[in-house]
Amino acid sequence: MRLEQYIEEEVKALPEEQWSEIECPYCGENFEIGLDPSSEFQSFVNDCEICCKPIQVDAEWEDGELTVGTSRI
């Protein structure tokens, strides 16, 4: 198998991002972030798309249900 073909097949097997709308805990504006559904729990910092302040994002999938929380850093 050629390397290019292998990479193409691996990329197709990756889960698609799931988009979730969050509210910035600083400015109160809503915007969407992409989450990886293959990971049960995710915790990361993402800058607000409106006011650019850093937001702590915690996302968890439990029984197919997504819960996303945000907080100030």
Secondary structure, DSSP 8 states (H G I E B T S, - for coil): --HHHHHHHHHHHS---EEEEEE-TTT--EEEEEE-TT-SEEEEEEE-TTT--EEEEEEEEETTEEEEEEEE-
